[in-house]
Every structure is written in C-alpha cells, then in structure tokens.
Amino acid sequence: MRLTRYYDDNGNTRIGEVTDGIVTPLEGITTIDATTGIDRLASAARDEAGRFPLEERVLAPIADPRRVVCVGLNYLTHVDESKRELPTYPVLFTKFASALIGAHEDILLPPEAGQVDYEGELAVVIGRAGRRIPAKDAASHILGYSVANDVTMRDYQYKTHQWLQGKAWDHSTPLGPVVVTPDEVEIASQTLTTMLNGEVVQSSPLDLLIFSIPELISTVSEFTNLEPGDVILTGTPGGVGYRRDPQLFLKDGDKISVEVTGIGKIENRVLAETV
C-alpha cells in the first residue's frame, strides 16, 4: 500500500490509498494514529467511486503522532564531517507533532535563527504497538516508510549539549508525501538524495545506516511503548550545510527537495516568516 492523507472536497482530512497516481479513499479512516494500525488500514473498504488524481493538496501523512523520535549521527559520512567518534549507541532526540508539515508546504525561516540547515532523511512509521521489541521481530511493527527533512536551527542546536531547541521548532519538518508499506519496496536498496535549488547536496544509499531500522525500533521500544502512527527519523547522510566550507544555510526563496527512490519526494519552498 501507498497511503496518503489529504483534504477532501468538504475540507475534512481523509486517508487514501495511492495507485498509479490515483487516490482511493479508505472508508471510515480519517487519520493514521494509535487507533489505525496495519490491520485496520489493510481491511478498510475502498471507496472506488470517490477516486481522484493525487495532487499537491496532500498533508503530512501522520497528523498527530504521540512520538517523533529522531536519530543523529547514523551515517559514517555525517559522523566524519561532524568530527565525532563512531557512536556505539544511537544518538536520540525528539520532536513535537507540531513540527511536522506536508510534503509541499513552505518551510518558514524564523526571525530568531540565522543558521537554518537541511537534513534529508528516511522516516519509518510504526503500524503495530510494542514494547521491548526484539530486532528480529521489528519488521512486523512497521507500517511503512516516508521521506522527511529534519530542518535544523544550528545556532539554537549548539547553544547547549542538548539538541531539542534546535530540532523541535513548530512547522519545520516536512514529511510525506506517502507512507509506503514494506511489501512495496526493498528499502535497503534505495537511495536518498537532497537537492537545493537544483544542485545535489546529499546523496547516499540507505544500506549505509550505522544502526539499522530493526535496531532502532528495538532500542526505542526499550524505553517507550511504540504505537501506530509513531514516527522514527533514521538520520541524515553527510553534506549538511553547517559542515560545509563555506557553510550553506537555507535562505528566503530557496527550493529544497528530498527524494528516496521507491518512496517519493518532498519539495518545499523556503520563506522568511513574518511575525
């Protein structure tokens, strides 16, 4: 399945299944959250009469996740450019649900931050609840995969040794445009590419993750009960703007995209926020 969340003609949010660019609404399902796991999504009746072409009115596929857990330093290229030691345990931090925006919404540059950076990432969406999940069983808890941009306010991130204040800004993290179930894609064979104004700034195969997706699910579920709709951002490869010489930050008018082959692409304009 390829699942998307969108506004219907009445302005209500709905979940639909995407096939060859056509959305078929799922009857009775308006969101992907703790009440809509894998089984319910798969068994929902399809509203064939309500089919329509997929357009840019899609929203972030997950509306209000109870958990958004992010992983730092999960590609060797990013560890190397950050001049850090190879981690032996995943570097974890969180975002709030309010950070998420749709695949084509504008990224707003807050007036307080002067070093706004991009970080293209693969996102994993949980589809079945679990606690203390063994890595060997993690695959059965995955609803699917999506694409994200972990936009980071670097000057805020490095105010302290904790990263929260640089990572959790409202309306800062594009996610989407779809969630693709594992049966649709061999995820380790895919490639992530970030482009800024038409130029490639990040590119990496996904099989270069230091901590694999099953390892991440197992690690996170040790300390919290994962639930359907929870999101794990799996880390970014090398090429981030903060580590370049000269440094490269997002500015008003930029266009930034992140694509994962087999999953999809998010494309966002960058606009200065007016307050």
N, C-alpha and C positions, 0 to 999 in steps of 0.2 A: 504493500500500500504506500501511496504518497498522499499525505494528509496536509491540508491547509486550513487556516482559519480566515474568515472573511466577513465583510458586511453584506447582508442580503439587501433586497430592494427596500425593505422597511427599516433599515438601519440597525437590525439585530445581528449579533455575531453568530456564526454557524461554523461547523466543521464539515469539510467536504473531502472526498477522495479525488485525486487528480490522475487522469489517464490521458496521455497524448494531448496535454494542454486543455483538457475539458474537466470541469469540476462537477462531480455528482454529490449533492448534499446528502449527509447522513441524517436520517430522520431521528429527531429527539435528542441530538447531541449538539450542544452549543459551545463547548469548550473541551480542552484536554486538561484534566486535573486529577486529583486524587480519587474522584468518582468514576473516571473514564479510563480504565486500563485497557490492556491489549485485547482482552476477550470481548469487552463491550464494543470497542471500535470495530473489531472484525465482524461481529454478528449483527451490527446495526443495519436496518433496512436502508436501501439506497433509493433516493428519490429520483428516478430516471427522468421524470417529467420536468424536474427543476434544473436540469443540466445547463451549464453556461461556460463560455470560454474563460480560462484563467486570465485575470487582469491584474493590474498593479494595485488594486484595492485590497490585496491580501494584507493581513495583520501579522504580528508576531504569532507563530503557531501555538505558543503556550502563553496563556493570558496572565495567570497569577500563580506561578509555581511557589510551592511552600519553601523550596530550597533552590538556590542557584549557587552551585559550588564550582569554583574555578581553580585551575591548576597552573602554577607558574613554573618556568624552567623545565619544560618537558620535552624539549628538543635539544640535542647536543649543540647545534648551531647557535641557539639562543643562549645556552649556558656559556659557550665560548665567548660570544660577543659581550656578554654581561660580566665576564671575567670572574665567574663564580666557580666553586667546586661542584663536581658532579653530585647531585643530590642522591641520597640513599633512601629517602622517604619523600613522597610527593609534597611539593610546596603548595599549600591550600589556602584559599581565601574565599570570601563570599561576596555576592552582590545581592541587592534587593530586587524584588519583582518589578519595582518601579523603574529600574534601569533599562528594561527591555523595550525596544521599539521594533517596528516592522521592517521587512526586507528592503523597502524603498522609501522609508521615512527619512526626513532630514536629520543629520547629526548636528546638534547645536553646540557651538563653541561658547562655553560660559565665560562671562567677562572676568571672572576671578582667576582663570587658569591661562597660562601663557605657553604651556608645553603639552599640547593635546596630540596624542600618538595613536597609531593604528596597531591592531594585533589580530590578524586573521586566524580563525580557529574552527575546528570541528566541534560541534555540540552533540552531546548524547542526551536523549530524552528517556527517562525511566517510564516503563509501562506496567511493571508489576512490583508491588511493595515487597520489601525485605529488609532484614537486619542481620548483620554478620554473615553476609553472603560470601560463600567461597568463590574464589576466582573462577573455578571450573564450572560454576553454576551461573555466572554473571550474565551470560548471553540470554538466558531466559527471562531476565528482568529488563531488557532493553526494548522500548517501543520503537525507537529509530534514531536517525541521525539528521542533523540540520547544520546550518552554516551560521557563524557568528563573527562579529568584530568586537573584540574586547577593548573598546576605546578607553584610553588611559590618560588621566591628567598627571603627567610625570612630576611636575613641580609640587603637586599635592602628595603623590605617592611617596616621594622621598623626604617628606617633612619628618617622618618617623621611621622606625624599623617595621612598623605595621603598614600594610598596603591599602587598607579599607578606604581611606579618604581619597585615594587616587583612582579607585576602581568602581565605586558604587554610586556615581552621580546619576541622578534621575534622567531618564530619556537619553541614555548614552550608548546603549548596546544593541545594535541591530541583530535580529535573529530571524531565520527563515530561509527561503520563502515557504518551504515544506518540511515535513518530517518524513523521512524515507525509512521504511521498515527493513530490518537486516536481510530478509529474503530477497530484496530488490537489488542489493548491492554488496559486493565484496569490499568491505571498507578499507582493509589494509592495502588494497591495490590502487587506491585513489590518490590524487594529488591535490594539494591546497595551493592556491595562487592568490596573492593580494596585488591589486593594481591601483596606483594613484595617478590620476589624470592620464590614464592610458599607458603608464610605464609600470613594469613588473617590479615590485619592491620586496615581495616574499614569494618563495616557491619551495615546496618540499613534498616528497611522498609521505603518506600517513603512516607507513610502516617504520618510520624513524622515531616514533614516540619512545621516550625513555621508559615511562610507565604505561603499560598497555591499558586499553579500556577495561578489560576484566579486572586488572589490578586496581585501577582507580575506583571502580564500583565496590570492590571488596574492601578497600581501605576506607572509603567514605562511610560505608554501611557499618563499619565497626563502631562508629560513634553517633550515628543518627539513623533512624528508620527511613530508608528511602521510600518514596511514594510515587505513584503515577503522576506525570507532569513535572517532576523534578528535573532540573537541567544540570548537566556537568559540562563545563567548557574545558577542553582537554589540553590547552596550552598552545602557544604560538611558536613558529619556527624563527630562525634568525632573519634579520633585515628590518627590525623595528627602527623607527625614526630616531629615537633617543640615542641609539648606539651607533648611528652613522657619523661620518666625519666629512662634511659638516652635518650637524643634526638636521633632521627633517620632520617638521610638525605640520599638522593639518591647519589649513587657513581658510578663511571665508572664500567660497566659490569653488573649492576643490571638489572632485568627484572620486570616491573611493569605492572599490568593489572587492569582494572576497568570493572566490569560487572553489567549490570542492567537486571534482569530477564525480559523476554518478549521483550527486545530491542536488546541486543547484547553485545559484549565485545571488548574493545580496549586493545591491548597488545603491549608494546613498550620496546625496549632496551634502556639503558641509556649509553651514550658515552661521554667522555670528548671531548669538542670542541677544535679543533686545529685552531689557528689563525696565 
